[in-house]
Amino acid sequence: MASSSGTSDRERQTLPSLDPAQRFEHLSGQVKNTVKDLVSILKGHYQGAETHGDPALIQKTQESENAPEYWKDWRWQVRHAVRDLDTFQQLLGIKFSQEEHEDLQKTIRKFPLSITPYYLSLIDVNDYKNDPIFKQAFPSPKELIVENYELADPLAEDKDSPCDCITHRYPDRVLFLVSNTCAMYCRHCTRKRKVGDRDSIPGRTKILEGIDYIRKHPQIRDVLMSGGDPFMLSDDYLDWILTELRSIPHVEVIRIGSRVPVVLPFRVTDELVAVVKRHHPVWVNTQFNHPKEMTDSARAAVAKLADAGIPLGNQSVLLAGINDCPRIMKELVHQLVKNRIRPYYLYQCDLSEGISHFRTPVSKGIEIMENLIGHTSGFAVPRYVVDAPGGGGKIPVFPNYLLTWSVHKVVLRNYEGMICTYQEPAHYERIFCNGDCGACRLQLNINRADESKVVGVAKLLADYDETTTLIPENTDRMERRHDEAG
């Protein structure tokens, strides 16, 4: 926590040297009190607030247009992130028992606490134990329960890492980890091994190693920047990385995964948006997990990105007790599309250490999809995926709509339960593919027609490949692992 000695000039101008009662009245009068969402700011962050007689809480809403200017300063938000239990209790007026306090301290020693004042302000203090914001941001002793099947690196990202910052799993794209720093530590994070206890930003040497790997592998056309959170980098540093990536001819698309619009929307400044816009095409994927997170401030942040022509997607995580409800998920996707964000993925919670209490059965995800498909617009339906343990990648999971089939018909059912048949063509002139694209009678008016080296199940379907059985040890990804190990 920052001390009062770190108060900025702006804050000193905002809070003149008044006695405690006057200062409380001054701050309280600037903002509009609300019933649902109360902003509680620790008085100790302000000049002169160390006086013991000061009120501990100031109730106000960050959505008010009259909110203090420094509230919307993202650097102020980061400096004043809540990182200890005593501050949390003081801000929200919550008192943990001694036993609860000791158990929570044990959790924080392993998985740190860090919540932005903005995100903290969204917690419903009247029912905080059931609040979706509280559950995502506040530690639980359940995080210390590690099941025998849980893993520090459940997706085997480190095994598929040819250098420190790169994970190369899929043939034509890589994950580029450019930061271990986040605006807030989400309790369900799949990369707890990389964030929280090791806040850091890789230096230029490490970043250049990753860029050099991308440059030397022309099959890479898509780079996903993640971390940590890339938007926690300075504008200049982010601009430098994007410039380096854009200088690589075969990199067609750059994606940025960020939770900043959700937990620190004020970081999406005009300057940051201008940096991203300079390097089109850049896609931004957010992580809204609950409709409550779509506040006025969040809407303003994503609007800036969308207005700059930046395509937006959302990757939600299915979390027990938070969003494992068809009605909640439908409201979330409706909020997303209203704000020009395409629901992209709904993730089954990974097998990371200490998050078993967040996991739902896969059947719950199927139930949610059953309540979305056909019940709302097709573009509002995310793809429900299980990110396979061991590095198998994202596996889509759907309700069963294809019931059975014969040589001439397939039997299908729709979302209502109506069962129908689709007649297969009586005469289909099969196109035999021998891999000779130059002699093909289909019009391949594309530049990237060389698909002679197929991968995975596509290899079993290729007429020109004699493979009849898939052996995972022979995949390109496994060969890369062996090459790096050698």
C-alpha positions as CSV (number, residue, x, y, z in Angstrom):
1,M,0.0,0.0,0.0
2,A,1.2,3.5,-0.7
3,S,1.6,5.8,2.3
4,S,0.3,9.3,2.6
5,S,3.8,10.5,1.8
6,G,3.3,9.2,-1.8
7,T,0.3,11.5,-2.4
8,S,0.4,13.1,-5.8
9,D,0.2,16.9,-6.5
10,R,-3.2,16.3,-8.0
11,E,-4.5,14.6,-4.8
12,R,-3.1,17.4,-2.7
13,Q,-4.9,19.9,-4.8
14,T,-8.1,17.8,-4.6
15,L,-7.9,17.5,-0.8
16,P,-6.8,20.8,0.8
17,S,-5.5,20.8,4.3
18,L,-8.8,20.5,6.2
19,D,-9.6,19.0,9.5
20,P,-10.9,15.4,9.4
21,A,-14.6,16.3,9.6
22,Q,-14.3,18.9,6.8
23,R,-12.3,16.6,4.6
24,F,-14.9,13.8,5.0
25,E,-17.7,16.2,4.1
26,H,-15.7,17.6,1.2
27,L,-15.1,14.1,-0.4
28,S,-18.5,12.8,0.4
29,G,-20.1,15.8,-1.3
30,Q,-18.3,15.3,-4.6
31,V,-19.9,12.0,-5.4
32,K,-23.4,10.5,-5.6
33,N,-24.2,7.8,-3.0
34,T,-25.9,4.7,-4.3
35,V,-27.7,1.7,-2.8
36,K,-26.0,-1.1,-4.7
37,D,-22.4,-0.1,-5.5
38,L,-20.4,1.7,-2.8
39,V,-16.9,2.9,-3.3
40,S,-14.9,2.6,-0.1
41,I,-11.5,4.4,-0.2
42,L,-9.1,4.1,2.6
43,K,-8.6,7.5,4.2
44,G,-5.0,6.8,4.9
45,H,-4.1,7.3,1.3
46,Y,-4.8,11.0,1.5
47,Q,-2.8,13.9,2.9
48,G,-3.3,14.3,6.6
49,A,-5.5,11.2,6.9
50,E,-3.3,9.5,9.4
51,T,-5.2,11.2,12.1
52,H,-6.9,8.5,14.2
53,G,-10.2,10.3,14.3
54,D,-10.7,10.2,10.6
55,P,-13.7,8.1,9.3
56,A,-12.5,4.9,7.8
57,L,-14.9,4.7,4.9
58,I,-16.2,7.0,2.2
59,Q,-19.2,5.7,0.4
60,K,-19.6,6.8,-3.2
61,T,-19.9,5.4,-6.7
62,Q,-17.2,5.4,-9.3
63,E,-19.9,5.7,-11.9
64,S,-20.7,9.2,-10.9
65,E,-19.5,11.9,-13.3
66,N,-18.6,13.9,-10.2
67,A,-16.1,11.3,-8.9
68,P,-12.7,12.7,-7.9
69,E,-10.4,13.0,-10.9
70,Y,-7.7,10.8,-9.3
71,W,-10.2,7.9,-9.1
72,K,-10.0,7.5,-12.8
73,D,-6.2,7.7,-12.8
74,W,-5.1,4.1,-13.5
75,R,-1.7,4.7,-11.9
76,W,-3.4,5.9,-8.8
77,Q,-5.5,2.7,-8.9
78,V,-2.4,0.5,-9.2
79,R,-0.5,2.4,-6.4
80,H,-3.5,2.0,-4.1
81,A,-4.2,-1.7,-4.8
82,V,-5.4,-3.5,-1.7
83,R,-2.8,-6.1,-0.8
84,D,-3.5,-6.9,2.9
85,L,-6.4,-8.2,5.0
86,D,-6.5,-5.3,7.4
87,T,-6.9,-2.8,4.6
88,F,-9.6,-4.9,3.0
89,Q,-11.5,-5.2,6.2
90,Q,-11.3,-1.5,6.9
91,L,-12.4,-0.5,3.4
92,L,-15.5,-2.7,3.3
93,G,-16.4,-2.7,7.0
94,I,-15.9,-6.5,7.2
95,K,-14.4,-8.2,10.2
96,F,-13.0,-11.7,9.9
97,S,-12.7,-13.9,12.9
98,Q,-9.2,-14.7,14.2
99,E,-9.4,-18.2,12.8
100,E,-10.5,-16.9,9.4
101,H,-7.8,-14.2,9.5
102,E,-5.1,-16.8,10.2
103,D,-6.3,-19.1,7.4
104,L,-6.5,-16.2,4.9
105,Q,-3.0,-15.1,5.8
106,K,-1.7,-18.6,5.1
107,T,-3.4,-18.4,1.6
108,I,-1.9,-15.0,0.9
109,R,1.6,-16.2,1.7
110,K,1.3,-18.6,-1.2
111,F,-1.1,-16.8,-3.5
112,P,-0.9,-13.0,-3.0
113,L,-3.8,-10.6,-2.7
114,S,-4.1,-7.6,-5.0
115,I,-7.3,-5.8,-5.9
116,T,-7.7,-2.5,-7.6
117,P,-9.9,0.0,-5.6
118,Y,-12.2,0.2,-8.7
119,Y,-12.9,-3.6,-8.7
120,L,-13.1,-3.6,-4.9
121,S,-15.8,-1.0,-5.1
122,L,-18.1,-3.4,-7.1
123,I,-18.4,-5.8,-4.1
124,D,-21.8,-6.0,-2.5
125,V,-20.8,-5.6,1.2
126,N,-24.3,-6.8,2.3
127,D,-23.8,-10.2,0.8
128,Y,-20.1,-10.3,0.1
129,K,-19.6,-14.1,0.6
130,N,-21.9,-14.8,-2.4
131,D,-20.8,-11.8,-4.5
132,P,-19.2,-12.8,-7.8
133,I,-16.7,-9.9,-7.6
134,F,-15.6,-10.9,-4.1
135,K,-15.1,-14.6,-5.1
136,Q,-12.9,-13.7,-8.1
137,A,-10.8,-11.2,-6.3
138,F,-10.5,-12.3,-2.7
139,P,-8.5,-15.3,-1.5
140,S,-10.0,-18.5,0.0
141,P,-8.3,-21.1,2.2
142,K,-9.7,-23.6,-0.4
143,E,-6.8,-22.4,-2.6
144,L,-4.4,-24.4,-0.4
145,I,-6.2,-27.6,-1.2
146,V,-4.2,-29.2,-4.0
147,E,-5.8,-32.3,-5.5
148,N,-3.6,-35.1,-6.7
149,Y,-4.6,-34.5,-10.3
150,E,-3.9,-30.7,-10.2
151,L,-0.8,-29.3,-11.8
152,A,1.3,-26.1,-11.6
153,D,1.4,-26.1,-15.4
154,P,-1.8,-27.9,-16.4
155,L,-1.6,-26.9,-20.1
156,A,2.1,-27.9,-20.4
157,E,2.9,-24.4,-21.7
158,D,6.5,-24.7,-20.3
159,K,7.1,-28.0,-22.2
160,D,6.0,-26.3,-25.5
161,S,8.2,-23.3,-24.8
162,P,11.2,-23.1,-27.2
163,C,12.4,-20.0,-25.3
164,D,11.3,-18.1,-22.2
165,C,8.5,-16.0,-23.6
166,I,7.1,-18.3,-26.3
167,T,4.7,-21.2,-26.2
168,H,4.4,-22.9,-29.6
169,R,1.5,-25.4,-29.6
170,Y,-0.5,-24.9,-32.7
171,P,1.1,-25.0,-36.2
172,D,0.5,-21.4,-37.3
173,R,0.4,-19.4,-34.0
174,V,2.3,-18.8,-30.8
175,L,1.6,-17.5,-27.3
176,F,3.9,-14.6,-26.5
177,L,4.2,-14.0,-22.7
178,V,5.3,-10.4,-22.5
179,S,4.5,-9.7,-18.8
180,N,4.1,-11.4,-15.5
181,T,2.3,-8.4,-14.1
182,C,-1.5,-8.0,-13.8
183,A,-3.7,-5.2,-12.6
184,M,-5.3,-7.7,-10.2
185,Y,-4.6,-11.3,-9.1
186,C,-7.6,-13.3,-10.2
187,R,-8.1,-16.3,-7.8
188,H,-8.9,-18.7,-10.7
189,C,-5.8,-17.8,-12.7
190,T,-4.3,-20.8,-14.6
191,R,-0.9,-19.2,-14.5
192,K,-0.5,-18.7,-10.8
193,R,3.1,-20.1,-11.2
194,K,4.0,-17.0,-13.3
195,V,2.1,-14.1,-11.7
196,G,1.5,-12.8,-8.2
197,D,4.6,-14.0,-6.5
198,R,6.9,-13.1,-9.4
199,D,5.7,-9.7,-10.7
200,S,8.0,-8.8,-13.5
201,I,8.3,-7.6,-17.0
202,P,10.7,-9.4,-19.3
203,G,13.6,-7.2,-20.4
204,R,14.2,-6.4,-24.1
205,T,16.7,-9.3,-24.4
206,K,14.1,-11.9,-23.5
207,I,11.5,-10.2,-25.7
208,L,13.9,-10.1,-28.6
209,E,14.6,-13.9,-28.2
210,G,10.8,-14.5,-28.6
211,I,10.6,-12.1,-31.6
212,D,13.7,-13.8,-33.1
213,Y,12.0,-17.2,-32.8
214,I,8.8,-15.9,-34.5
215,R,11.0,-14.3,-37.2
216,K,12.7,-17.7,-37.9
217,H,9.5,-19.7,-38.2
218,P,7.6,-18.4,-41.3
219,Q,4.6,-20.7,-40.5
220,I,3.7,-18.4,-37.6
221,R,1.0,-16.0,-38.9
222,D,-0.8,-15.3,-35.6
223,V,0.8,-14.0,-32.4
224,L,-1.2,-13.9,-29.1
225,M,0.4,-11.5,-26.6
226,S,-0.5,-12.5,-23.1
227,G,1.0,-12.8,-19.6
228,G,0.3,-11.4,-17.0
229,D,-1.4,-8.5,-18.9
230,P,0.2,-6.8,-21.9
231,F,-1.8,-3.6,-21.1
232,M,0.2,-3.3,-17.9
233,L,3.2,-2.4,-20.0
234,S,4.0,1.2,-20.6
235,D,2.7,2.6,-23.8
236,D,6.3,3.0,-25.2
237,Y,7.3,-0.6,-24.3
238,L,4.1,-2.0,-25.8
239,D,4.6,0.1,-28.9
240,W,8.1,-1.2,-29.3
241,I,7.0,-4.9,-29.1
242,L,4.1,-4.3,-31.6
243,T,6.5,-2.5,-33.9
244,E,9.0,-5.4,-33.8
245,L,6.2,-7.9,-34.5
246,R,4.8,-5.8,-37.4
247,S,8.2,-5.8,-39.0
248,I,8.0,-9.6,-39.6
249,P,6.3,-10.2,-43.0
250,H,4.6,-13.5,-42.2
251,V,2.9,-12.2,-39.0
252,E,-0.6,-11.4,-40.2
253,V,-2.5,-11.0,-37.0
254,I,-1.6,-9.9,-33.5
255,R,-3.9,-10.6,-30.6
256,I,-3.7,-9.1,-27.1
257,G,-5.3,-10.9,-24.2
258,S,-6.2,-8.5,-21.4
259,R,-8.4,-8.3,-18.3
260,V,-7.7,-4.6,-17.9
261,P,-11.0,-3.5,-19.3
262,V,-12.7,-5.5,-16.5
263,V,-10.6,-4.8,-13.4
264,L,-8.8,-1.5,-14.4
265,P,-10.8,0.1,-17.2
266,F,-9.1,3.5,-16.7
267,R,-5.9,2.0,-18.1
268,V,-7.6,2.1,-21.5
269,T,-6.5,5.7,-22.2
270,D,-6.6,7.5,-25.5
271,E,-2.8,7.1,-25.7
272,L,-3.0,3.4,-25.2
273,V,-5.7,3.0,-27.9
274,A,-3.6,5.1,-30.3
275,V,-0.6,2.8,-29.8
276,V,-2.7,-0.3,-30.6
277,K,-4.4,1.3,-33.5
278,R,-1.1,2.1,-35.1
279,H,-0.4,-1.6,-35.6
280,H,-3.6,-2.9,-37.2
281,P,-4.7,-5.6,-37.5
282,V,-4.7,-6.1,-33.7
283,W,-7.4,-8.0,-31.9
284,V,-8.1,-7.6,-28.2
285,N,-9.7,-10.4,-26.1
286,T,-11.1,-9.5,-22.8
287,Q,-12.3,-11.7,-19.9
288,F,-15.7,-10.6,-18.5
289,N,-17.1,-13.4,-16.4
290,H,-20.2,-11.9,-14.9
291,P,-22.7,-9.2,-16.1
292,K,-22.0,-7.2,-13.0
293,E,-18.5,-6.4,-14.3
294,M,-20.0,-4.5,-17.3
295,T,-20.1,-1.1,-15.5
296,D,-20.2,2.3,-17.1
297,S,-16.4,2.6,-16.8
298,A,-15.9,-0.8,-18.4
299,R,-18.3,0.1,-21.2
300,A,-16.4,3.4,-21.8
301,A,-13.1,1.4,-22.0
302,V,-14.3,-1.1,-24.6
303,A,-16.1,1.6,-26.6
304,K,-12.7,3.4,-27.0
305,L,-11.2,0.2,-28.4
306,A,-14.1,-0.6,-30.7
307,D,-14.3,3.0,-32.0
308,A,-10.6,2.7,-33.0
309,G,-11.6,-0.3,-35.2
310,I,-10.1,-2.9,-32.9
311,P,-12.0,-6.1,-33.0
312,L,-13.0,-7.3,-29.6
313,G,-13.7,-10.9,-28.3
314,N,-14.3,-12.2,-24.9
315,Q,-13.0,-15.4,-23.2
316,S,-15.1,-16.2,-20.1
317,V,-14.2,-18.9,-17.6
318,L,-16.9,-21.1,-16.2
319,L,-16.7,-20.7,-12.4
320,A,-18.7,-22.5,-9.8
321,G,-20.8,-20.2,-7.7
322,I,-20.1,-17.2,-10.0
323,N,-21.5,-17.8,-13.5
324,D,-22.5,-21.4,-13.6
325,C,-26.1,-20.5,-14.4
326,P,-27.8,-20.3,-17.9
327,R,-29.5,-17.1,-17.1
328,I,-26.4,-15.4,-15.8
329,M,-24.4,-16.5,-18.9
330,K,-27.2,-15.4,-21.3
331,E,-27.2,-12.0,-19.7
332,L,-23.5,-11.8,-19.9
333,V,-23.3,-12.6,-23.6
334,H,-26.1,-10.1,-24.3
335,Q,-24.2,-7.4,-22.4
336,L,-21.1,-8.3,-24.5
337,V,-22.7,-8.0,-27.9
338,K,-24.5,-4.8,-26.9
339,N,-21.0,-3.4,-26.3
340,R,-19.5,-4.7,-29.6
341,I,-17.7,-7.6,-28.0
342,R,-18.0,-11.0,-29.6
343,P,-18.3,-13.9,-27.1
344,Y,-15.4,-16.1,-28.2
345,Y,-14.7,-18.8,-25.7
346,L,-16.3,-20.2,-22.6
347,Y,-13.5,-22.1,-20.8
348,Q,-13.9,-25.1,-18.6
349,C,-11.8,-24.3,-15.6
350,D,-8.3,-25.7,-15.9
351,L,-6.6,-28.3,-13.6
352,S,-4.4,-25.7,-12.0
353,E,-3.3,-26.0,-8.4
354,G,-5.7,-24.6,-5.8
355,I,-8.7,-23.8,-8.0
356,S,-10.7,-27.1,-7.6
357,H,-13.4,-25.1,-5.8
358,F,-14.0,-23.1,-9.0
359,R,-14.5,-26.1,-11.2
360,T,-17.8,-27.3,-12.4
361,P,-18.7,-30.6,-14.1
362,V,-18.4,-30.5,-17.9
363,S,-22.1,-31.3,-17.9
364,K,-22.8,-27.8,-16.4
365,G,-21.1,-26.2,-19.4
366,I,-23.2,-28.4,-21.8
367,E,-26.3,-27.3,-19.9
368,I,-25.4,-23.7,-20.4
369,M,-24.7,-24.2,-24.1
370,E,-28.1,-26.0,-24.4
371,N,-29.7,-22.8,-23.1
372,L,-27.8,-20.5,-25.4
373,I,-27.8,-22.3,-28.8
374,G,-31.1,-21.5,-30.5
375,H,-32.2,-19.3,-27.6
376,T,-30.2,-16.3,-28.6
377,S,-28.4,-14.9,-31.6
378,G,-25.8,-17.2,-33.1
379,F,-23.0,-14.7,-32.9
380,A,-23.8,-14.3,-29.1
381,V,-23.0,-17.9,-28.4
382,P,-19.4,-18.6,-27.4
383,R,-17.5,-21.9,-28.1
384,Y,-17.4,-24.0,-25.0
385,V,-13.9,-25.6,-24.8
386,V,-11.8,-27.8,-22.5
387,D,-8.2,-26.8,-22.7
388,A,-6.8,-30.3,-22.6
389,P,-4.3,-31.2,-19.8
390,G,-0.8,-31.9,-21.1
391,G,-0.9,-29.4,-23.9
392,G,-3.6,-31.0,-26.1
393,G,-5.1,-27.6,-26.8
394,K,-8.7,-26.4,-26.9
395,I,-11.2,-29.1,-27.5
396,P,-14.8,-27.8,-28.3
397,V,-17.6,-29.5,-26.5
398,F,-21.2,-29.2,-27.6
399,P,-24.6,-30.8,-26.9
400,N,-25.4,-33.6,-29.3
401,Y,-27.4,-32.3,-32.3
402,L,-26.4,-35.1,-34.8
403,L,-28.3,-38.1,-33.4
404,T,-27.4,-40.8,-36.0
405,W,-26.9,-41.3,-39.7
406,S,-27.0,-43.8,-42.5
407,V,-25.7,-43.9,-46.1
408,H,-28.4,-41.6,-47.3
409,K,-29.6,-39.6,-44.3
410,V,-28.5,-37.9,-41.2
411,V,-30.9,-37.5,-38.2
412,L,-30.7,-34.2,-36.4
413,R,-32.5,-32.4,-33.6
414,N,-32.9,-28.7,-32.9
415,Y,-32.9,-26.7,-29.7
416,E,-36.6,-27.4,-29.2
417,G,-36.2,-31.1,-29.4
418,M,-37.7,-31.4,-32.9
419,I,-36.1,-34.3,-34.7
420,C,-35.7,-34.1,-38.5
421,T,-33.8,-35.8,-41.3
422,Y,-31.5,-34.3,-43.8
423,Q,-31.2,-36.2,-47.1
424,E,-27.7,-36.7,-48.3
425,P,-27.1,-36.1,-52.1
426,A,-27.8,-39.2,-54.2
427,H,-25.0,-38.3,-56.6
428,Y,-21.9,-36.6,-55.3
429,E,-18.9,-36.4,-57.6
430,R,-16.1,-36.8,-55.1
431,I,-13.0,-34.6,-55.6
432,F,-10.0,-36.8,-55.2
433,C,-7.1,-34.9,-53.6
434,N,-3.6,-36.1,-54.4
435,G,-1.9,-33.0,-53.1
436,D,-1.3,-31.6,-56.6
437,C,-2.9,-28.2,-56.2
438,G,-1.7,-27.1,-59.6
439,A,-3.8,-29.7,-61.4
440,C,-6.9,-29.3,-59.2
441,R,-10.0,-28.3,-61.1
442,L,-11.3,-26.3,-58.1
443,Q,-10.4,-22.7,-58.4
444,L,-7.8,-22.2,-55.7
445,N,-7.5,-18.4,-56.0
446,I,-5.4,-18.2,-52.9
447,N,-1.8,-17.4,-52.2
448,R,-1.2,-19.8,-49.4
449,A,-2.3,-23.0,-51.2
450,D,0.5,-25.2,-49.9
451,E,-1.2,-27.5,-47.4
452,S,0.7,-30.6,-48.3
453,K,1.9,-31.2,-44.8
454,V,-1.4,-31.8,-43.0
455,V,-1.5,-32.2,-39.2
456,G,-3.7,-34.2,-36.8
457,V,-7.1,-35.6,-37.8
458,A,-6.9,-33.7,-41.2
459,K,-4.1,-36.2,-42.0
460,L,-6.5,-39.1,-41.7
461,L,-8.9,-37.5,-44.1
462,A,-6.3,-36.6,-46.7
463,D,-6.4,-38.9,-49.7
464,Y,-2.8,-38.3,-50.6
465,D,-1.5,-39.3,-47.1
466,E,-1.3,-43.0,-46.2
467,T,-1.6,-42.4,-42.4
468,T,-4.2,-44.6,-40.9
469,T,-3.4,-44.2,-37.2
470,L,-2.5,-41.1,-35.2
471,I,0.5,-41.4,-32.9
472,P,0.8,-38.2,-30.8
473,E,4.6,-38.8,-30.5
474,N,5.0,-37.9,-34.2
475,T,3.3,-34.6,-34.2
476,D,5.2,-31.4,-35.1
477,R,4.6,-30.1,-31.6
478,M,6.2,-33.2,-30.0
479,E,9.1,-33.0,-32.5
480,R,9.7,-29.3,-31.4
481,R,9.8,-30.5,-27.8
482,H,12.4,-33.1,-28.7
483,D,14.5,-30.7,-30.7
484,E,14.6,-28.2,-27.9
485,A,15.4,-30.9,-25.4
486,G,18.3,-32.1,-27.6
